[in-house]
Amino acid sequence: MIVKIKDDKSYIEDVCLNDITDSYTTPIYIYSQKIISDTYKHLKLHLSSEIFYSIKANSNQAILTLIKNLGAGADVVSAGELQRAISAGFNPDKIIFEGVGKSKNDIEYAIDKNIRLINAESLNEILLIDEIGKSLHKKVNIGVRLNPNIDGKTLEKISTGKKTDKFGIGIEKLPEIISLANTLNYIELKGISCHIGSQINDLNIFKKVFKTMKKAAEKTISSGINLEHLDLGGGFSVNYEEDLNSLDIKSIGDLIKSIFRDVKYKISFEPGRYLVAKAGILITKILTTKKNGNINFLVVDAGMQTLLRPSLYGAFHRIKSFDNKEGEIKYSVVGPICESTDIIAKDINLPKQRINNFIIVYDVGAYGFAMSSNYNSRGKPNEILINKNTFSLIHKEEKIDDIIKRDLVPNWLKIN
């Protein structure tokens, strides 16, 4: 469990959370370096494969630097994420560029940085990369993201591997992809990949994906393509209702060994959520309490602009009192945003709460701060990284002045 109780106080690693709330205003995202490190080592041990961290899960430069130092590569889905990865020190040869809609400028930037692979997601994109390669007099190594039409049996809003999803090229078009690659002079097909969605916890689904992609790899190789990389995506599930991740990574590793025995290409995965979700908490302060009808509301200073997942996906996050004590009062925890969907959790049991109390939202290391916004002209929150008995500010909260200064007012609107 990320938060432990010592002498009736809450700690992450050896840092008392009271020391953080005494130093910084809420809301505060807090991450444990140890949990990220331990989770990466666990994946690396059992998967025996290359790991490319999916930056979109949490793109803070300190988190990226930590994961780079652990030995991971980077999976990026925008030129901005690519720039973040390079700034964090990732070797360009350990960066792959995914994304269903890359612009000409995005592709030119990736080519200029000599990254390992640009993974194309349409036949038109393959043609565009070849055209750009020709204009730059440079041959470009590409991969192709295939859509295997496999249902990950997860939330509809995070499904990416069915034929009705916008991602990838239908796997039935592999012969057409190979034929096109063989006719173009400025691309070289080096890899194939897939990713069918997030929160997959059924081992049989992974087995089906692995077998399908192995057949695709064999077909690609038999056509004369020198296939060097097979990326099997991410999607490893995280259990938001318990302290531990429930997916058996060792069993996935055993599947890899049995299905991909003696292959010559490299196997890789691109986890994001699994690496960082459990490593993060959000501390928020109670602004007021109220009772409407039979509902006890806690109105807190973290809303959907701070943590979007509950409003966007109906996602569940555990919430505990600051001292981690159990309680019997049912509360609905809501934010200050002027939206009816600004609800973090409904009907959770907590001890009796008062104004200015702190509560903890768990498992927010992935898609927490990364999806935050300035809605209602509110600033993004502080982020803190804990390492043993030390904590450091890794993102300073934004003030309204910072937000206003980003806007540009034309001269003809300015008031003298």
N, C-alpha and C positions, 0 to 999 in steps of 0.2 A: 504493500500500500504506500502511495507516495507521501501521504501525511501521517505522521506518527505522533503520539501523545507522550510528552514527558512533563511530569510535574504539573499536570492539568493545562499544559500549553501545547500548541500545534507546531510541529517541526517538519521541514523537508530537508533531508540529509541532516546536517548539524546546524541548520539555521532556524531560529525561532521566527515564526511568521509575524509575531508582534513587532519584531525589529524592523520588518519590511513595512508594515502598516504605519509604524511610527515615523518612517522616513519618507514615504511616498503616498500620494493621494490615490484613492481608488477611482475606477476599477484598476486592477493590476493582474496581468498575466504573469505567472511564475512557472519556470521550467526547471526540471532536475537534470543536470548533466549526467549523473550516474545512470538514471533510467534510460536515457537515450543511448549511452555507451553500452550498457548491458544488453539492451534490446538489439542493437546492431550486431554485437558479438554473438548473440544467440542465433540470429538469422544467418550470419556468416558461417558459423560452426555447422549448422544442420543443412543449409542449402548447398554449400560447396560450389557456389556460383558467383558471378559478378553481381554486385548490387549497385544500382543507380537510384539514388534518392530522388523521389518525386517532389521537386521544390515547391510545387503549388500548395502542398500540405502546410508548410511553415517556411517562409522565405526570409526570416530574419538573418542578417549577415553573421551574427554570432552562432546561430544554430547551424548555418551552412558551413562555417569554418570548422565547427566541432565535428560535423559529419564527414567533411573532407579529410580532417586529420585522422579520423577512424579508418579511412581507406576507401570510402564509397566514391562512386562516380555520381554524376548529376543527370537527372531526366528533366528537361525543361520544355515548356509549352508556349513560350513567347520569347521575343528578342530581349525583353526586359529581364526575364528569368535567366536567360543566357548571360546577360551582362552581370547579373548578381553572382552567378556561378563563377565566372571568370574573376570577378572582384574578390570572391572568397578564396581564390587560389586553386580551384579545380583545374587539373590538367585538361586541356582541350580534347585530348584523345580519350578522356573519360567522361565526355558529355555527349548525350544524344538529344536531338531536337524533335519532339513530337508536336502534335497540334493539328487540328482539322482545318484551320484556316491561316496559312502563313502568307504574308505579303511578300512582294518582290524585295522590299527592303529587309525584311526578316531573313530571307534566304541569302541575300548578298552578305549580310552581317555574319551569318553562320559560316558561310564559305570562307570569308575573310579570316575568321578565327580558327579555321582548320580543325573543327570538331570531328569526333569520330564518325557520326552518322546523322544525316537528316532523314527522318522517317516520313516518307510521303504517305498521304492519306487519300489520294485520288490519282487517277490516270492523268488528269490535267496538271496536277502538281508535279508529277514526274517530268512531263513535257516542259513545264516552267523551269524546273531546276536545270534541265539540260540546256535550255535557252540561255539561262543566266550563266551557266558554266561556259558556254560558247563565247558569250560576250566578255567573260573574264579570262578566256584562254586557259581554263582550269578544269580538270576532270574531277567530278564530285562523287564521293562515296555516299551512297544512299541505302536506306533500308525501306521496307514497305510494311505499313501496318495493315494486317489482314483482319477482316471481320469474319470470324468463324461461324457466326450464327448459332452461338451457344448461350443459353439463358443462365445467368449466374444465380438465379433465384434470389435476387436481392431487391431492394427498393427500385421502383420503376424510374425514379429520378436519378439514380446512379448506375443505371444499366448502360453498358457501352459495347456489348458484343453480339447483339441480335441484329438481324438483317434490316430491321426497321430503325435502328439507331444511326446517328449521323457519322459515327466513327469508322475509319478504316475503309478498305476496299474489299468487297465480297470475295471470300476465299475461292469461289467458283471461277473468278476472273484471273486466277494465278497464271494459267497458260498465256493469257493476253498480256499480263504484266511482264512475264519472262520474254515474250516475243518483242514487246516494246523496248525493254531494256537492251536486248541484243541489237536493236536497230539504231540506238542513239549513241552518239560519240562522246558525249561529255558527262555521262553518268556511269557509275559502276555499281551494280547491285551487290551489296555485301551482306545484307541481313534481312530477315523478316521478323515481324513482331506481332503481338496481339495483346489486348487488355480488355476483358469483358465486363469490368465493373468493380465496384467496391463492396466490402463487407461480405465476402464469400467465405462460408465456413463448412461447406460440404466437400469432403475429400474426393468424392466421385466426380464432381464438376471439374476440379483441377485435373484429375486423371483424364477426363474426356478432352479437355483443352490440350494437355500435353501430347496425347496420342494424335489429335488432329493436327497439331503444329509439327509433330515429327513427320507425319506423312507429307505435309506441305514442304518441309525442308528436304525430304528425300526427292520429291518431284522437282524441286528447284535445282538440286545438285545434279540429278540425272539429265537435266536439260543443258548442262554445261556451265552453269553459274558456279563461281567459286564462293560458296556461302561460308562466311566467317562467323556470323553472329545470329543467334536465335534468342529473342527477348520474349519472355513469357508473361510480361506485365506484372501487376501487383494484385491488389484486391484482397489481401489477407485480412480477415475480419478482426475487429476489436470488440470486445465485450464491454459495452458502456454500463452494464448493470452490475458488474462485479469488478473486483480489484485486479484480476488477472486476465490476460488475453486467453481466449478459449481455444483458438485454433492450434492444432498440433503441428508445429513447423517441422518437427523431426519426421513425421509421416510424409510430409510433402517432400522432404529431402530423400526419403527412401523411394518415393515414386520417381523422382528424377533419376536416381541411380539405376532403377530397374528399366525405365522406359528409354533413357538416353545412354545406355551402355555403349561405350566405344565410339561415340560420335566424335568427329573432328572439329566441329564448330563449337564456339563458346556459348554457354547458356547464361542468361542474365535475367534478373528481375528488377522491377522498379517500384518498390514499396514507398509509401509516403506516410499515410495514416498509421500503419503498424509501428513505424519507427518512433513517432513523436506524440501520438494522441495521449497515451497514458502518462507521459512525462510532464503534462501541463495542468495547472489549475487556474481558476479565475477567482480572485477575491473581490467581492462587491459589498458595498455598505447599504444598510437599510435607511432609506430616506424618510419613509413614513409607513405606518400600518393603518389599515382600514378594513371595515367589514361591509360588504355589499350583499344583501340577501343572506345566504348562509355561507358565503365564501370569505375566508380570512386572507386578505391580500398583504403581501410584503412588497412594497414598491422600492426597488433598489436602483443604484446608479449605473448598473450595467444593463443595457437593453439590447434590442435586436441589432443596433448599430455596433455593439461590442461583440456579441455572440449571435450570429445569424442562424445557425443550424436548427435550433428549435422552431423558429418561425418559417424557415425555408423548407425543411424536410419533415417537420414534426419530430425531430430527433430528441431522444431522452438523454439527459445528463444527471448523474447523481448530485445531490446538494446536501451538504452537511453544515451543522453549526460550527462556529469557529473553534470551539473546544471539543468538537466531534462527539458531543453527547447526543444520546437519542431523545426523542420527544414524542408526544402523543397529540400535538395540535396539528391539524391539517391546514397547510398554507398553499396558496398559489403565489409563486414568485414572478413578479412582472417588472418590466423596465419602465423608464420615464418617457419613452417615445410615443408620439401621438398616432398610434396604430393599434387596433384591437388585437392584432396578431403578435404584439410585443409581449410575449409570455415565455419565460424561461422554463418553468415547470408548473404543473398543476397537481394539487392534492398530494403534497409530500409532507411527511411527518417530521416536525422539528420541535425542540423545546420552545417554550414561550419566548418570542423575540421582541426586542424593543428598538426604537429609533437609535441609529448610530452603531448598532451591532454589525459585525461582519459575518458573512456566510461564504462558504466555499463551493464553487461549481467545479466538478471533477472532469478529467479526461478531455481537456480543451486544447491540447498541444497541437492538434491537427485541425485545420479549417476553423480556427478560432480567430486569432488576430488577423490571419491572412484574408479572411472574408469580412473584416470590420470596415466600417465606412464613416463618413462625416454627416450622415443623415441627421436632420434637425439641427445642422450646423454644430454638431458636437465633435470634440476632438477625439482622436484615437488614444487608447490608454497606454500606460506604462507597461513595459515588459522587463522582467527580471530573470536572470539566469543564476542558478545556485550551483556551486561546486564545493562539496564538503561543508566547511564552516564559513564560506564566503559567498556573498551575493553581489551581483553587478547589474546596473541598469543597462539594458541592451536596446531599449527604445524609449525615448522620453516622450511623455504625453504631449499631445498637441493642444495648443491654446487657440481660442477663437481668433486672435490676431494672426496666427499662422495661417489659418484657413482663409481669412479675408484677404491677406496679402497675395494669395495665389491667384485671385481673380483679377482680371484686367478690365478696367473701366475706360471706354473710349473718351477721348478729349471732349467730344461734343456733349457728353453727359455729365462731365465734372462740374461741380458747383464752385464758383469763385469764393 
